[in-house]
Amino acid sequence: MSSTIATFTLVPPVREYETPASFVSRLSAYNCLSSVADLYRLAGAKSGRRPASSGQRYLLEMAGLTESDFREAVSARPNFVMLNGHDISVRHLSRQLPRYCPLCVTEDIARGAGPVGARSYQRFWWQWTLIGTCNRHGCRLVTGEKENARSLPDFARYVSDNAGKIRSEAEGSTGTGIDAFDRYLLDRLMARLDLVTGVLERVPLYVAVNFCEQLGHFLENDYRFERAPRQENHFVRAGFALISKGEAAMFRCIEQRASIPTRTGTVSKSRRYGPLYNLLSIHVGDPNWQPLLDIFQRDAFGALRLADGEEFLGAVYTSPFDSIDSISLRYDVPPSYVARVLGESGFIPDPAKDAPGGRPSTARITPEELERLFGWVRSAHLTAAASASLGLDRYQLVDFGTAGFLRFVGHETASGKRRFCHASIESLLGDISALDSVPRVGHDYRSLLDAQEWPGLKPVDLWAGIRAGRVRAVRRRNVSGFRGVYVSRQDMLDMLPAPGAQEQDAEELSMNVLPQHEVMKHLRLRAATVRRLLEIGVLTGFAASGRAFNGPRFYYHRAKVDEFSTFYASLPSLAYEARVSPAKLRSILDRSDVSQMFQTDANPKKGAGETRIYWRAECREIVARVAREKDSRRRS
């Protein structure tokens, strides 16, 4: 069986810049066939859109041609077509619909010979939809109707069937001139050397188109649901218009878009570069994208707050030690904190006058000294961890830090969180462990953390008194942190302003009070009884605003509380002094006809009832007698 391939008798000449599909279409018209589909059937080649490339090669071989005779070829990249040596995405190609310049087609028909359809041909760049104007006439390119895309591309038949329509389009077209973007694409396709587009000259054409499209999307995305209609390929053209002005103008526009203030006062890489960062991060290590990666790395190293050793698009950032801001970025601490620490260490004469970003004396600061001053930040605890270790809430932690007991850095950092020095936390825990350890805490001691309920006192004030020796304190065994620290109640009272001092001002007098819970403990009274004493005027005080879910807090003047404890006593207090149960002492007092200070409410509407209160003078002998009987029975 012979393997010789048949040839066509009539073969038109190949025109410059012609596409293989256009030549096959003219070949069909030259041989007087009505369509390209008839040519495929006559030659026995495979037809249809999917196997069209193999059938097209077979027809070209029958005509004595190969694909190398044309400026269009199959690309090694999927979903790309090679146009004159450049990869072009198929989504930017008009493969099925005819696309043409009406003036060029009418000129071809006027000059050519043979059938009308065979006289004109399709230039290979016409099918690239990014090019919108003709390079010869400056008029807009025209795309055929969709109903002509029902079969294989047949440009010659479209020209012969629509010659009148194309002539009318040519008469109505006006030359507006080729714009900069179309000229750039044609210059790249034709390998012309008179290009001045900066970084786009150093990347492949498909990379330049992809980047310009993403840049246009990023800059013109206004986050609105209803947007004004845009022309075809608007984002690619908008991105090219910006980057063609230069790298400085592009990054200046990107900076303006990301200049909206944030909570931390800094701009992250995702906020500054948006989808451009995601696009470039995918192509890290690709030499075709490396020029774009280089310019973005240079911009990020100068504009973003990157930590020392942080990676950005494949490049590792190393911060210099030539400014306060660089030290702030390296250790992730506020510039104001760096200036204050350096000023206290003698490296900056006046840290208050040195603005953030100023330059300290680098000749005097060594990496070892910087590590000594700021290295603790790397092992610092966040607020939650420090609170769990010490038993303090976040406000108490800040109070201890402000008083100098705890080293910390504020929340004006890139991470937006406070951090507390590990060594200072361990030092506080060591000081707590040095306190006397007791299995149980007596009635005369109060929890250090309860100081926040006292007016004018904070836990940090009591701790300062403990360190100075003015406040006695013990540590409850098997309880860690400040949760197990208890201080003497009398020492707490001594830290309050003394009553009756003539030199006290109104604010100090208002602090000379006791909270209600302390009055209840001291006098051994229930809350209802304390409120009754306030109503009848025996005790005086005031209510202060508290937490919304707890209601107001009540405070009572110390002088009235001390006066009450001198003349009156509650039943639990007398029972404690007599060392008997309150029920037993109550029956003894009832038999002795000792009257109460006032009649208690026997049926309270809610909560516990009121506490019985007696005159101390009437109960003194009875309590002493009961205590002596208790001692005699114990001795016997």
Secondary structure, DSSP 4 states (H G I P E B T S, - for coil): ---PPP--S--PPPPTTB-HHHHHHHHHHHTT-S-HHHHHHHHT---SSTTHHHHHHHHHHHTT--GGGSSEEE-SSTTEEEETTEEEEGGGB-SSS-EE-HHHHHHHHHH--SSHHHH---BTTTTBTT--B-TTT-PBPEE--GGGGSSS--HHHHHHHTHHHHHHHHHH-------HHHHHHHHHHTT-S----GGGGGS-HHHHHHHHHHHHHHHH----SS-----TTHHHHHHHHHHTT-HHHHHHHHHHHT-S--SSS---HHHHHTHHHHHHHHTTT-TTTHHHHHHHHHHHHHHS-PPTT-EETTEE----SSSHHHHHHHHT--HHHHHHHHHHHTSSS-TTTS-TT----TTT--HHHHHHHHGGGGGPEEHHHHHHHH---HHHHHHHHHTTSS-EE-S-SSS---EE-HHHHHHHHHHHHTSEEESS--TTEEEGGGGGGSTT--HHHHHHHHHHTSS-EEEETT--GGGGEEEEHHHHHHHSPPTT-TT--HHHHHHSEEEHHHHHHHHT--HHHHHHHHHHTSS-EEEE---TTT--EEEEEHHHHHHHHHHEEEHHHHHHHHTS-HHHHHHHHHHTTPPBSS---SS-SSS--PPPEEEHHHHHHHHHHHHHHHHHHHH-
